């Protein structure tokens, strides 16, 4: 340390020699001449008046933190990137770190009869913490509460959800239309330079619930674009489906596509839709309310949809069937007591001699192309294998047809009677006491 001081002293002495031309004798003279070393202008420290955070806008700063390049998106990056925070949330005009009362801004100007003056209020030490908590809460994902009927099939995926009508095409608007997602998935393929490229695939059906409908498949790099493309494409591919009495199909039919086989059965009003969930969505969009469908084989959604629509488009009206067979189409309905009712007649009718014995006349076999639905054999109840059931059948042997005989006698004669009733009028079945009392009261009245 001493060496350094002496060295500095020597340098200062040499400098004064050059300035004054004389040699300094002692360090005291250095102190007396120190004013010569003081600069006339103050030394300015270098400062930065601009920085990265002040030169760029907030949009640019957020983009530098949250954005991912297109190449990164294709490789699946950027999934854990934080969402942007709205720094204006929680801010109020006139409120800040310094708690001030501003008349006309944060408080009324006049309160009662006194004029409020500007004043400083006690500081709130928790103000910044509250503001940060509000900003953090605003950046979190808020779960959207959806109506149970709009959650789709599983509520976790898009399948079965309604996404609204297609976008208008020029002046044509799809009023009364609705679109439902039948399948929504991620597909991918391997490329040479980008690796595995993932794409969203969306299969939808749109319709006006009155016979018109259309299906389409849309693909895009993001989910929203794929859904929009599929929905708008389905609106450009509309077709019309005939319905019987506006609620069901015209007849039973069998349809097939690939390894998917579907057996569709016509049902009465109020039966409902008992079928695969994809077929149920299609029926709701097309306006079919009563139907039963059984699928055999593959249940691939796209195959099921296409096979079912092919069957709907191939079905024939009763008049067309009557013209093909040149015979009457007769309907037997339970609500009509199975009384035959002619629903369609041909222009030219064949006689019995013109109908060959090998021709298929049964309506169900004709429309089903000879196909039969595979039905699981029902096992008999467990008690039929017990010895007591055999003894029960032996005891009821003499009464095995009693119920059917009673119904037939009431239908033919209006009462239960035997072949001896006309010869012996007293040979009538006895009425129960309660029923007999009611009959007597009716007679008295």
Secondary structure, DSSP 8 states (H G I E B T S, - for coil): -HHHHHHHHHHHHHHHHHHHSS---SHHHHHHTGGGGS-SS-------S--HHHHS-HHHHHHHHH---HHHHHTT--TT------TTTT--TT-SSS-EE-BTTTB-SEETTEE---EE----TTHHHHHHHHHHHHHS-------GGGSTTTSSSSTT-B------BTTB--TT-EEEEEEEEEEEEE-SSS-EEEEEEEEEEEE-SSSEEEEEEEEESSHHHHHHHHHHHHHTS-EE---BTTTB-SS-EEEEETTEEEEEEE--TT--EES-HHHHHHHHHHT--SEEEEEEE---HHHHHHHHHHHHHH---HHHHHHHHTS-EEE--GGGTT--EEEE--SS---GGGS-TTS---HHHHHTTT-----------GGGGSHHHHHHHHHTGGGTTHHHHHHHHHHHHSS---TTTTT-TT------HHHHHHHHHHHH-
